[in-house]
Amino acid sequence: MKMHGSLFLFLIFLGQSLTGQGWSKHFNFSDPDVPDSGHNVLISNDTLYQISSKDNNDGLIDVISMLDTEGNIIKQREIDWANPWLGQKSFLKDGNKLIYVQHDDETLFDEKKENGVEIMVLNLELDSLAYHYYPTKWLNHFLYVHDIVSTEEHYVVSSSVNIEDFEHYTTFLWINMDDFTLEKTYVYEDQDSRVDKFEVIDDKIHFGYVRSRPGSLGSRRNYVAVLDENGELDWVWEYEIGTRVRTHSWVILSDGSTIVESDHISGYPEWLKLDSEGNEVWRNRRLSENFAIEGRFNSATTMDMMETSDGNFLAYGQIFDDLNYDGEIDITEEVITYTAGHIMKVDASDGSIIWERTLLDLNEVGAPMGFLIRDMVEGADGSFYGTGMSFPNVRWFDDDPTEGLAYEIITDRDTWLFKLTADGCFVPESCSELRVYTTSASDNSPDHPEIIVSPNPTFDRVNIALPSSMHLKEILLVDQQGKILKSFNDNYGNMTIDLSAYSEGLYFLHFLTDSGLEVKKILKI
């Protein structure tokens, strides 16, 4: 199992919520057999607003959820009047209103023969206040609404229309905040420009996009551009990114500079910084003294980036890794691959990694659950909240966790929502030199006291905290073949077990109680 100088591995199990600290929760806002996936999240004081999409077999439907900062649902409502092809931050908060934006549903508005932009205004309790529709000049072409931002006087919405292959045009709509009238429109007609993230700084639109090159069989270029106060091109920067790119990310910082992820397909994400005039300032890759990506069994994919309140940025998404990695690539049956949520906080002054976290859950049978982070937001206290999707219902083939490459997802995705402390930890104690922390999947109700085993994974020792109300008969240390390695029948309470004499791998602690058997897994690395 890999442990990196700046990488924290968290095994966050279901059912654990620590007030004032961090948590990880899974939601299914519809029938359990209907897939749910989180898209967007924002925060207002002590209230979270989150958009998820569910597939009800007739198409995607949005669910907007109102939650407290401990992840408890306060209220929900469905948005079923259009298909939610969402860009990042497709809704925003403005005072006591929520502004939700998306493209229209062509089946609902067939009679007008025009694609346009829809805005719904909600109050903070998710009740509808107003509806606004803005047609575009593009007749009978599918329109993608990507993003909405606010200035002092306007809401600015970006959308793109697909004219034909290699011909996407982006439109920026300037909408008056007071009466929702459309005041001006900018059309950016660079070939195949689909702007899915932008910011308005001093009435200039800063944005990024990836453009395919006609005739080059998938070759793509990364672009960052600025439109001036009149909608004319101020400057544009471009960079070749090859044919295998799957995602592309930018974050426009409040000072007008831009962070671009110029490469991630090698498994080593590369960032570069442009100043407010489009000049390259620095370029850096995800490397450190103790952290090298090894082959296809460790590959990080960035879904998006965001600026933090201290002027740095987060890059987040997903990591693909080998649970049994020991420093060398092994393509034998002992490889256990998994995907997990992945976050890096990066110094905007030079591109160095401040901290890096892998968010991994094991379910009740010890199989690694899959995660993908889609969106994050920072609270006033510096905490980070994120949303995305999880694949919690996985199992080992033949109930054998030792075969490698041998677990499968048995149901569809759920919406995932989580909270981290300002330094990226679920709980402060996890930010230790050992860099690991484990919570328990046990029921925490009073009639089912919790056994805490930490750290897990471990290099040598694990600490066990046993509830005083639990009546134990014996504790057994068992290996993967079921062999009892050691037994403990005294000193119950807080105790330490030394695993330094044993080889790396998976072990089990069997707690024999008056009410039955409880098993905890330990991963020695």
KEFI-338232 format. One record per residue (C-alpha): residue in one letter; y, x, z. Coordinates in steps of 0.02 Angstrom, whole numbers, padded with zeros to 5 digits, always signed. Layout:
REM KEFI-338232
aYXZ/...
***
This chain:
REM KEFI-338232
m+00000+00000+00000/k+00167+00073-00052/m+00304+00109+00076/h+00468+00173+00006/g+00615+00258+00089/s+00728+00110+00060/l+00601-00028+00037/f+00564-00153+00174/l+00405-00256+00157/f+00413-00423+00244/l+00262-00533+00269/i+00348-00698+00303/f+00227-00836+00340/l+00257-01022+00327/g+00317-01129+00472/q+00426-00998+00557/s+00612-01035+00581/l+00715-00926+00697/t+00884-00999+00746/g+01028-00885+00702/q+00916-00763+00612/g+00815-00781+00452/w+00686-00897+00382/s+00581-00934+00228/k+00537-01113+00180/h+00449-01203+00040/f+00492-01377-00021/n+00417-01501-00141/f+00545-01638-00172/s+00427-01750-00269/d+00242-01784-00279/p+00142-01630-00224/d+00068-01618-00398/v+00240-01614-00481/p+00315-01439-00502/d+00479-01403-00413/s+00586-01249-00438/g+00752-01201-00358/h+00894-01153-00475/n+01061-01144-00386/v+01131-01133-00211/l+01305-01134-00133/i+01372-01143+00044/s+01514-01238+00127/n+01544-01192+00309/d+01378-01233+00392/t+01307-01336+00249/l+01200-01278+00103/y+01194-01368-00063/q+01048-01329-00175/i+00993-01387-00348/s+00809-01398-00388/s+00723-01465-00542/k+00564-01565-00540/d+00456-01613-00686/n+00409-01797-00677/n+00309-01791-00840/d+00451-01880-00931/g+00559-01725-00923/l+00655-01625-00795/i+00757-01712-00662/d+00882-01626-00547/v+00875-01646-00359/i+01030-01596-00261/s+00990-01561-00079/m+01108-01549+00068/l+01038-01438+00208/d+01097-01355+00367/t+01095-01166+00383/e+00924-01172+00464/g+00850-01249+00307/n+00832-01427+00373/i+00862-01563+00243/i+01008-01678+00284/k+01017-01780+00124/q+00956-01778-00055/r+00992-01867-00218/e+00918-01863-00391/i+01023-01832-00547/d+00919-01917-00680/w+01047-01955-00815/a+01020-01795-00916/n+00904-01649-00937/p+00952-01508-00818/w+00953-01350-00922/l+01052-01257-00792/g+01149-01097-00799/q+01189-01003-00641/k+01313-01091-00527/s+01312-01252-00626/f+01401-01334-00483/l+01541-01278-00367/k+01635-01337-00214/d+01819-01379-00226/g+01892-01436-00061/n+01800-01594-00012/k+01718-01615-00184/l+01566-01548-00274/i+01587-01524-00461/y+01422-01535-00556/v+01417-01492-00742/q+01285-01501-00878/h+01261-01543-01062/d+01241-01724-01111/d+01077-01809-01149/e+01068-01844-01335/t+00950-01991-01307/l+01078-02072-01193/f+01227-02045-01309/d+01149-02061-01482/e+01285-02178-01544/k+01423-02046-01536/k+01328-01915-01638/e+01416-01776-01543/n+01359-01656-01412/g+01473-01631-01264/v+01496-01578-01084/e+01471-01693-00936/i+01551-01672-00765/m+01504-01775-00614/v+01614-01768-00459/l+01526-01793-00291/n+01590-01796-00114/l+01513-01679+00013/e+01389-01815+00062/l+01324-01817-00119/d+01400-01986-00162/s+01470-02008-00338/l+01659-02010-00355/a+01692-01993-00542/y+01614-01952-00710/h+01697-01861-00857/y+01638-01825-01033/y+01708-01696-01155/p+01649-01700-01336/t+01649-01543-01441/k+01673-01518-01627/w+01490-01474-01651/l+01404-01624-01728/n+01216-01642-01712/h+01190-01472-01635/f+01108-01441-01468/l+01233-01386-01336/y+01195-01274-01187/v+01310-01286-01036/h+01301-01122-00943/d+01428-01101-00804/i+01581-01171-00717/v+01715-01077-00619/s+01879-01132-00541/t+02054-01058-00548/e+02209-01115-00455/e+02238-01256-00580/h+02083-01273-00690/y+01897-01292-00699/v+01833-01181-00839/v+01665-01223-00917/s+01566-01114-01039/s+01446-01189-01164/s+01361-01126-01321/v+01298-01215-01474/n+01155-01162-01586/i+01213-01177-01767/e+01062-01089-01841/d+00962-00930-01812/f+01073-00787-01752/e+01222-00903-01744/h+01271-00962-01571/y+01453-00996-01534/t+01525-01007-01359/t+01661-01130-01308/f+01768-01117-01151/l+01844-01281-01092/w+01999-01276-00980/i+02000-01438-00879/n+02147-01490-00769/m+02093-01501-00587/d+02206-01648-00544/d+02166-01773-00681/f+02016-01692-00770/t+02104-01690-00938/l+02050-01558-01064/e+02201-01444-01085/k+02138-01307-01201/t+01982-01243-01285/y+01934-01065-01332/v+01797-01038-01461/y+01718-00866-01463/e+01630-00851-01631/d+01546-00682-01617/q+01378-00699-01702/d+01243-00760-01583/s+01350-00758-01425/r+01279-00861-01283/v+01388-00833-01131/d+01295-00881-00974/k+01405-00796-00844/f+01592-00769-00837/e+01742-00756-00720/v+01926-00795-00744/i+02042-00659-00676/d+02230-00676-00704/d+02197-00807-00840/k+02084-00685-00934/i+01902-00731-00962/h+01781-00589-00923/f+01603-00621-00982/g+01439-00542-01037/y+01301-00590-01158/v+01154-00521-01256/r+01158-00537-01445/s+01011-00526-01563/r+01037-00424-01721/p+00993-00515-01882/g+00861-00426-01985/s+00811-00307-01845/l+00659-00403-01783/g+00713-00435-01605/s+00827-00287-01573/r+00965-00338-01452/r+01130-00272-01389/n+01215-00299-01223/y+01398-00353-01232/v+01541-00369-01109/a+01704-00442-01173/v+01872-00508-01115/l+01977-00647-01191/d+02164-00639-01155/e+02280-00779-01099/n+02281-00853-01275/g+02094-00847-01303/e+02104-00694-01416/l+01983-00549-01396/d+02058-00416-01283/w+01914-00292-01287/v+01726-00288-01310/w+01595-00162-01254/e+01419-00153-01326/y+01259-00060-01286/e+01089-00056-01373/i+00950-00120-01260/g+00800-00120-01378/t+00672-00252-01422/r+00573-00281-01262/v+00710-00344-01148/r+00666-00506-01060/t+00816-00536-00948/h+00994-00475-00942/s+01116-00476-00797/w+01298-00444-00762/v+01413-00468-00614/i+01600-00471-00641/l+01683-00403-00484/s+01844-00472-00413/d+01943-00318-00468/g+01899-00352-00651/s+01764-00218-00664/t+01590-00265-00724/i+01417-00209-00669/v+01290-00218-00810/e+01103-00200-00794/s+01079-00105-00955/d+00892-00078-00940/h+00749-00145-00837/i+00601-00146-00957/s+00543+00026-00903/g+00523-00036-00725/y+00671+00071-00673/p+00823-00045-00676/e+00977+00045-00737/w+01153-00010-00691/l+01317+00046-00763/k+01495+00003-00714/l+01639-00036-00831/d+01819-00037-00770/s+01938-00181-00809/e+01976-00104-00980/g+01794-00082-01034/n+01776+00104-00998/e+01612+00164-00924/v+01634+00229-00745/w+01457+00273-00692/r+01274+00243-00733/n+01129+00247-00611/r+00945+00203-00603/r+00837+00133-00464/l+00770+00299-00400/s+00766+00384-00232/e+00677+00528-00148/n+00530+00425-00088/f+00530+00287-00217/a+00459+00308-00391/i+00393+00165-00493/e+00214+00192-00546/g+00156+00116-00710/r+00138-00069-00735/f+00087-00100-00555/n+00265-00088-00492/s+00397-00166-00601/a+00556-00250-00540/t+00639-00387-00643/t+00818-00438-00606/m+00859-00622-00630/d+01041-00610-00579/m+01170-00513-00479/m+01312-00563-00363/e+01460-00478-00280/t+01455-00463-00090/s+01603-00484+00026/d+01614-00295+00053/g+01640-00262-00133/n+01461-00209-00171/f+01329-00313-00260/l+01154-00384-00246/a+01025-00375-00386/y+00882-00497-00359/g+00732-00572-00445/q+00549-00524-00437/i+00436-00374-00415/f+00259-00350-00482/d+00158-00230-00377/d-00013-00175-00315/l-00055-00226-00137/n-00176-00079-00120/y-00066+00056-00195/d-00095+00223-00105/g+00014+00342-00204/e-00092+00351-00360/i-00119+00227-00501/d-00289+00147-00488/i-00347+00028-00624/t-00516-00005-00542/e-00569-00166-00460/e-00474-00116-00301/v-00307-00157-00381/i-00234-00315-00304/t-00079-00365-00400/y+00051-00483-00332/t+00225-00544-00370/a+00359-00563-00238/g+00543-00597-00218/h+00645-00438-00231/i+00823-00396-00178/m+00925-00236-00189/k+01098-00210-00116/v+01187-00082-00222/d+01345+00020-00192/a+01471-00031-00325/s+01559+00138-00313/d+01411+00240-00379/g+01258+00130-00407/s+01157+00198-00260/i+01041+00079-00168/i+01104+00031+00005/w+00947-00065+00050/e+00799-00141-00040/r+00686-00283+00015/t+00524-00356-00050/l+00494-00533+00013/l+00307-00563+00018/d+00209-00703+00100/l+00023-00711+00130/n-00047-00886+00146/e-00173-00947+00272/v-00318-00862+00182/g-00225-00698+00162/a-00192-00712-00024/p-00021-00650-00085/m+00094-00791-00135/g+00207-00774-00286/f+00396-00785-00280/l+00546-00779-00394/i+00728-00777-00336/r+00847-00871-00451/d+01011-00881-00355/m+01093-00815-00197/v+01251-00845-00097/e+01334-00760+00052/g+01386-00856+00208/a+01544-00828+00309/d+01446-00730+00440/g+01373-00612+00309/s+01203-00696+00301/f+01123-00717+00130/y+01042-00877+00069/g+00932-00883-00084/t+00832-01004-00188/g+00699-00994-00321/m+00518-01039-00342/s+00357-01000-00251/f+00173-01018-00289/p+00108-01043-00113/n-00063-01118-00147/v-00164-00968-00200/r-00340-00919-00151/w-00457-00772-00169/f-00593-00786-00299/d-00760-00810-00209/d-00662-00800-00045/d-00670-00611-00060/p-00504-00518-00034/t-00583-00348-00073/e-00626-00369-00258/g-00451-00334-00324/l-00360-00427-00461/a-00450-00575-00386/y-00336-00712-00328/e-00277-00863-00423/i-00142-00995-00413/i-00222-01165-00391/t-00070-01279-00394/d+00102-01277-00470/r+00264-01205-00405/d+00372-01262-00259/t+00556-01240-00223/w+00586-01090-00111/l+00736-01070+00004/f+00765-00924+00122/k+00894-00843+00236/l+00921-00657+00268/t+01033-00569+00392/a+01179-00465+00327/d+01070-00310+00311/g+00932-00403+00220/c+00815-00437+00365/f+00733-00598+00418/v+00755-00544+00598/p+00855-00396+00666/e+00700-00315+00740/s+00627-00293+00565/c+00761-00165+00523/s+00670-00023+00608/e+00616+00149+00551/l+00442+00079+00520/r+00519-00043+00395/v+00393-00182+00419/y+00387-00344+00516/t+00264-00487+00527/t+00283-00664+00588/s+00140-00782+00620/a+00073-00927+00519/s+00012-01012+00678/d+00075-01180+00735/n+00215-01145+00860/s+00202-01310+00953/p+00179-01299+01144/d-00004-01347+01133/h-00039-01208+01010/p+00040-01049+01079/e+00072-00909+00957/i-00011-00737+00949/i+00108-00606+00882/v+00036-00452+00795/s+00163-00323+00737/p+00202-00216+00643/n+00093-00273+00501/p+00061-00178+00387/t+00051-00028+00503/f+00027+00159+00492/d-00072+00174+00654/r-00036+00056+00801/v-00011-00131+00814/n+00066-00221+00961/i-00009-00385+01018/a+00088-00515+01117/l-00029-00644+01193/p+00040-00805+01268/s+00008-00818+01455/s-00058-00994+01431/m-00194-00938+01311/h-00368-00918+01388/l-00453-00774+01299/k-00633-00724+01314/e-00634-00572+01199/i-00540-00485+01058/l-00639-00404+00917/l-00581-00280+00786/v-00681-00315+00627/d-00682-00228+00457/q-00692-00308+00285/q-00882-00304+00286/g-00888-00403+00449/k-00936-00253+00556/i-00870-00256+00734/l-00778-00092+00762/k-00716-00119+00939/s-00702-00254+01071/f-00573-00286+01206/n-00606-00397+01355/d-00470-00353+01479/n-00284-00313+01491/y-00237-00474+01406/g-00051-00501+01382/n+00052-00372+01290/m-00062-00234+01225/t-00073-00101+01089/i-00220-00063+00975/d-00232+00110+00896/l-00298+00110+00716/s-00262+00293+00680/a-00447+00335+00677/y-00483+00209+00540/s-00456+00223+00353/e-00326+00127+00256/g-00371-00052+00216/l-00383-00229+00279/y-00446-00267+00456/f-00464-00425+00560/l-00430-00463+00742/h-00541-00603+00808/f-00469-00690+00961/l-00607-00787+01050/t-00528-00922+01157/d-00588-01073+01255/s-00533-01183+01108/g-00615-01079+00972/l-00583-00931+00858/e-00415-00871+00792/v-00409-00731+00664/k-00264-00614+00623/k-00265-00495+00475/i-00201-00315+00488/l-00162-00204+00340/k-00170-00018+00381/i-00073+00090+00258/
***
